Amino acid sequence: MPNTTAPLVVVAGANGRLGRLIVASLLTQPGVRVRALVRRPAEAADLRSDRVELHTFDLSTATDAELGAATAGAFAVVSTLQGGPDVIIDGQLKLMAAAKAAGARRFIPSDYSYNMFTLPPGVNINTDWRRAFAERASAARSADFEVVHVLQGIFIDRLVMGFLGVLDAERRVIRYWGDGQTLIDWTTWEDTAAFTAAAALDERPVPERLFVSGDRRSLLDFAEAWSAVYGPLTVERLGSLDELKAETARRLATSPQDMYAWLPLMYAQGVFGGEALLGPSEAGRYPELRPLTVAEAIARGVV
């Protein structure tokens, strides 16, 4: 069960979409206090309350003293930070070390994705960075300090699916690579935040890999559920998985500086390749939380 002694949870990147949702989920627990680490407090002024402290913090320039001040007194430190390897690997290692030095129970890095531990190296550069962090962070684990990777699949979200190039809601088109039958783990932003908050507050040992998923359905299953609410979709097959791999390599070679040309395809390889499905769900640890299925999320207008 969650800690009941008014713990302090530090949330890095608290002004982002997931960061704000995690803060909101933490505040559903009586007495919990939050230190929201933000680069520009004026843009996050609405987060401040009697239980939320805004703390100016920039990981890229933070000194050891600033890292110590940011994590002082924390029961847990949660990161939602995004960026390149300087943030995902080097920066989060510094933040994790500060959390451990401050006596925190656990550190939750900014993963929130499909199973990065089973996806082969070289498929997705972002996944490679997160796996590199995990490998280096494992040495910090001890009986008193945990590093917990929250992995939920992909977000049930129009923008995310648009980024992947699979859903054009305006034109009512859904696209896929492969045969469209590959199973995919799906979870809403809100449910991911709720499970992350529960894991942050848990007084019990938490697994290093915390798998939570609202649903496991293929993209064609998603299309059927979406069509039941919004009307028929045009379904387009973009090519085989081999063609997806080749197209990713071609775009990377021709436009290496334009990550939006090739990064979505790297994620698509992880989604449609079937190699990044989550392990056994840990959702039962928190029976008070029931994540939405794909059909429920669509019916509620989440996507």
C-alpha positions as CSV (number, residue, x, y, z in Angstrom):
1,M,0.0,0.0,0.0
2,P,1.1,3.6,-0.5
3,N,3.2,5.3,2.1
4,T,1.0,7.1,4.7
5,T,3.6,9.2,6.5
6,A,3.2,12.3,4.3
7,P,6.2,11.5,2.1
8,L,7.8,14.0,-0.3
9,V,8.1,12.9,-3.9
10,V,10.3,14.9,-6.3
11,V,9.0,15.1,-9.9
12,A,11.6,16.3,-12.5
13,G,9.9,17.7,-15.6
14,A,6.7,18.4,-13.7
15,N,5.5,21.0,-16.2
16,G,5.2,18.5,-19.0
17,R,2.1,16.5,-19.9
18,L,3.1,13.3,-18.0
19,G,4.7,15.2,-15.2
20,R,1.6,17.2,-14.5
21,L,-0.5,14.0,-14.5
22,I,1.9,12.3,-12.1
23,V,1.7,15.3,-9.8
24,A,-2.1,15.2,-9.9
25,S,-2.0,11.5,-9.1
26,L,0.3,11.9,-6.2
27,L,-2.0,14.6,-4.7
28,T,-4.9,12.1,-4.6
29,Q,-3.1,10.5,-1.7
30,P,-3.7,12.4,1.6
31,G,-0.7,14.3,2.9
32,V,1.7,13.5,0.1
33,R,3.9,16.5,-0.7
34,V,5.5,17.2,-4.1
35,R,8.6,19.1,-5.1
36,A,8.1,20.0,-8.7
37,L,11.3,20.6,-10.6
38,V,10.8,23.0,-13.4
39,R,13.1,25.2,-15.5
40,R,10.7,28.1,-15.7
41,P,8.5,28.4,-12.6
42,A,6.5,31.2,-14.1
43,E,5.1,28.8,-16.7
44,A,4.1,26.3,-14.0
45,A,2.7,28.7,-11.4
46,D,-0.7,26.9,-11.5
47,L,1.0,23.8,-10.0
48,R,1.9,25.5,-6.8
49,S,-0.2,24.7,-3.8
50,D,0.1,24.0,-0.1
51,R,1.4,20.6,-1.0
52,V,3.4,21.4,-4.1
53,E,6.6,23.3,-4.0
54,L,7.9,24.7,-7.2
55,H,11.7,24.4,-7.4
56,T,13.7,26.0,-10.2
57,F,16.0,23.3,-11.7
58,D,17.8,22.7,-15.0
59,L,19.4,19.3,-15.1
60,S,21.8,20.4,-17.9
61,T,23.5,23.0,-15.7
62,A,22.8,21.7,-12.2
63,T,25.7,21.6,-9.8
64,D,26.2,19.0,-7.1
65,A,24.8,21.4,-4.6
66,E,21.7,22.1,-6.7
67,L,21.1,18.4,-7.2
68,G,21.3,17.9,-3.5
69,A,18.9,20.7,-2.8
70,A,16.5,19.3,-5.4
71,T,16.3,15.9,-3.9
72,A,16.7,16.6,-0.2
73,G,14.2,14.8,2.0
74,A,12.7,12.8,-0.9
75,F,11.0,9.5,-0.4
76,A,11.1,9.0,-4.2
77,V,12.4,10.9,-7.2
78,V,10.4,10.5,-10.5
79,S,11.8,11.7,-13.8
80,T,9.7,12.6,-16.9
81,L,12.6,14.4,-18.6
82,Q,13.1,14.0,-22.3
83,G,16.1,14.7,-24.5
84,G,19.2,13.1,-25.9
85,P,21.8,10.9,-24.2
86,D,23.1,13.9,-22.3
87,V,19.7,14.0,-20.5
88,I,18.5,10.4,-20.6
89,I,21.9,8.8,-19.7
90,D,24.3,11.3,-18.1
91,G,21.7,13.7,-16.6
92,Q,19.5,11.0,-15.1
93,L,22.5,9.2,-13.7
94,K,23.4,12.4,-11.9
95,L,19.8,12.8,-10.7
96,M,19.7,9.2,-9.6
97,A,22.9,9.5,-7.6
98,A,21.6,12.6,-5.9
99,A,18.4,10.8,-5.0
100,K,20.4,7.9,-3.5
101,A,22.7,10.3,-1.6
102,A,19.6,12.0,-0.2
103,G,18.3,8.8,1.2
104,A,15.4,8.3,-1.2
105,R,13.8,4.9,-1.4
106,R,13.7,4.8,-5.2
107,F,14.3,6.5,-8.5
108,I,11.9,6.2,-11.5
109,P,13.6,7.2,-14.8
110,S,11.8,8.6,-17.8
111,D,11.1,5.4,-19.7
112,Y,7.3,5.0,-20.2
113,S,7.5,2.9,-23.3
114,Y,7.3,-0.5,-24.7
115,N,9.7,-3.2,-23.4
116,M,13.1,-1.7,-24.0
117,F,14.8,-4.8,-22.5
118,T,13.6,-7.2,-25.2
119,L,13.9,-4.8,-28.2
120,P,17.1,-5.7,-30.0
121,P,19.9,-3.0,-29.9
122,G,20.0,-0.7,-32.9
123,V,16.3,-0.7,-33.7
124,N,15.4,2.6,-31.8
125,I,18.1,5.0,-30.7
126,N,15.9,6.4,-27.9
127,T,15.4,2.9,-26.6
128,D,19.1,2.3,-26.8
129,W,19.8,5.3,-24.6
130,R,17.3,4.2,-22.0
131,R,18.7,0.7,-22.0
132,A,22.2,2.2,-21.5
133,F,20.9,4.2,-18.6
134,A,19.3,1.0,-17.1
135,E,22.5,-1.0,-17.5
136,R,24.6,1.7,-15.7
137,A,22.0,2.4,-13.1
138,S,21.6,-1.2,-12.0
139,A,24.9,-0.9,-10.0
140,A,23.2,1.6,-7.8
141,R,20.4,-0.7,-6.7
142,S,20.6,-2.0,-3.1
143,A,18.3,-3.2,-0.4
144,D,17.6,0.4,0.5
145,F,17.5,2.0,-3.0
146,E,15.5,0.9,-6.1
147,V,15.6,1.9,-9.7
148,V,12.2,1.2,-11.2
149,H,11.5,1.2,-14.9
150,V,7.8,1.9,-15.6
151,L,6.9,0.4,-19.0
152,Q,3.4,0.7,-20.3
153,G,3.6,0.0,-24.1
154,I,2.4,3.0,-26.2
155,F,0.1,5.7,-25.2
156,I,-3.5,5.6,-26.4
157,D,-3.4,9.1,-27.9
158,R,-4.0,10.7,-31.3
159,L,-0.8,12.7,-31.2
160,V,1.3,9.7,-30.4
161,M,-0.3,7.7,-33.1
162,G,0.1,10.6,-35.5
163,F,3.8,10.8,-34.6
164,L,4.1,7.1,-35.4
165,G,2.4,7.8,-38.8
166,V,-0.4,5.3,-38.2
167,L,-3.4,7.4,-37.5
168,D,-4.7,10.4,-39.4
169,A,-7.9,11.1,-37.5
170,E,-8.8,14.1,-39.7
171,R,-8.7,12.1,-42.9
172,R,-10.0,8.9,-41.2
173,V,-7.0,6.8,-42.3
174,I,-5.1,4.2,-40.3
175,R,-1.9,2.7,-41.5
176,Y,0.3,-0.2,-40.5
177,W,3.4,-2.2,-41.4
178,G,3.5,-5.9,-41.5
179,D,0.3,-7.8,-41.3
180,G,-1.5,-5.6,-38.8
181,Q,-2.1,-8.5,-36.4
182,T,0.9,-8.0,-34.2
183,L,-0.2,-7.4,-30.6
184,I,0.6,-4.1,-29.0
185,D,0.4,-3.0,-25.4
186,W,-1.7,0.2,-24.9
187,T,-2.2,2.5,-21.9
188,T,-3.5,6.0,-21.4
189,W,-1.4,8.8,-20.2
190,E,-3.6,9.1,-17.1
191,D,-3.3,5.5,-16.2
192,T,0.5,5.5,-16.7
193,A,0.7,8.5,-14.3
194,A,-1.5,6.8,-11.7
195,F,0.6,3.6,-11.7
196,T,3.8,5.7,-11.6
197,A,2.5,7.6,-8.6
198,A,1.5,4.4,-6.9
199,A,5.0,2.9,-7.5
200,A,6.7,6.0,-6.2
201,L,4.7,5.9,-2.9
202,D,4.8,2.1,-2.4
203,E,6.4,1.2,0.9
204,R,7.0,-2.4,-0.3
205,P,9.9,-3.4,-2.6
206,V,8.9,-2.6,-6.2
207,P,10.1,-4.7,-9.1
208,E,12.9,-3.2,-11.2
209,R,10.7,-3.6,-14.3
210,L,7.2,-2.5,-13.5
211,F,5.0,-3.6,-16.5
212,V,1.5,-2.1,-16.6
213,S,-0.9,-2.2,-19.6
214,G,-4.4,-1.1,-20.1
215,D,-4.9,-3.5,-23.1
216,R,-3.1,-5.7,-25.6
217,R,-4.6,-5.4,-29.1
218,S,-3.4,-5.3,-32.7
219,L,-3.6,-2.2,-34.7
220,L,-6.5,-3.7,-36.7
221,D,-8.3,-4.3,-33.4
222,F,-7.7,-0.7,-32.6
223,A,-9.1,0.4,-36.0
224,E,-12.3,-1.7,-35.3
225,A,-12.8,-0.1,-31.9
226,W,-12.2,3.4,-33.3
227,S,-14.6,2.8,-36.2
228,A,-17.3,1.6,-33.8
229,V,-17.3,5.1,-32.2
230,Y,-16.3,7.5,-35.0
231,G,-17.3,5.6,-38.1
232,P,-15.4,3.7,-40.7
233,L,-11.6,4.2,-41.3
234,T,-9.7,3.6,-44.4
235,V,-7.0,1.0,-43.7
236,E,-3.7,1.2,-45.5
237,R,-0.8,-1.3,-45.4
238,L,2.5,0.6,-45.8
239,G,4.6,-2.4,-46.4
240,S,6.4,-5.4,-44.9
241,L,8.5,-5.3,-41.8
242,D,11.6,-5.7,-44.0
243,E,10.4,-2.7,-46.0
244,L,9.9,-0.7,-42.8
245,K,13.5,-1.5,-41.7
246,A,14.8,-0.5,-45.1
247,E,12.9,2.7,-45.2
248,T,14.1,3.6,-41.7
249,A,17.7,3.1,-42.9
250,R,17.2,5.1,-46.0
251,R,15.8,8.1,-44.2
252,L,18.5,8.0,-41.6
253,A,21.1,7.9,-44.3
254,T,19.6,10.8,-46.3
255,S,18.4,13.0,-43.4
256,P,20.5,12.2,-40.4
257,Q,19.9,15.6,-38.7
258,D,16.2,15.4,-39.1
259,M,15.1,13.0,-36.4
260,Y,11.4,13.4,-37.3
261,A,12.2,11.8,-40.7
262,W,13.3,8.5,-39.1
263,L,12.6,8.4,-35.4
264,P,8.9,7.6,-35.8
265,L,9.8,4.7,-38.0
266,M,12.2,3.4,-35.3
267,Y,9.3,3.4,-32.9
268,A,7.1,1.8,-35.5
269,Q,9.7,-1.1,-35.8
270,G,9.3,-1.6,-32.1
271,V,5.5,-1.5,-32.2
272,F,5.0,-3.7,-35.3
273,G,7.9,-6.1,-34.9
274,G,6.4,-7.9,-31.9
275,E,9.7,-7.9,-30.0
276,A,8.9,-5.3,-27.4
277,L,5.8,-6.7,-25.7
278,L,5.6,-6.2,-22.0
279,G,6.3,-8.9,-19.4
280,P,3.7,-10.0,-16.9
281,S,1.6,-7.1,-15.7
282,E,2.1,-5.8,-12.2
283,A,-1.2,-3.9,-12.3
284,G,-2.5,-6.2,-9.6
285,R,-0.2,-4.6,-7.1
286,Y,-2.5,-1.6,-7.0
287,P,-6.1,-3.1,-7.2
288,E,-7.6,0.4,-6.7
289,L,-6.3,1.3,-10.1
290,R,-8.0,-0.2,-13.2
291,P,-6.5,1.0,-16.5
292,L,-8.8,1.7,-19.4
293,T,-8.9,-0.8,-22.3
294,V,-8.6,0.5,-25.9
295,A,-12.3,0.4,-26.4
296,E,-13.0,2.2,-23.2
297,A,-10.4,4.9,-23.9
298,I,-11.9,5.5,-27.4
299,A,-15.4,5.6,-26.0
300,R,-14.4,8.3,-23.5
301,G,-12.8,10.4,-26.2
302,V,-9.2,9.9,-25.1
303,V,-8.2,9.2,-28.7
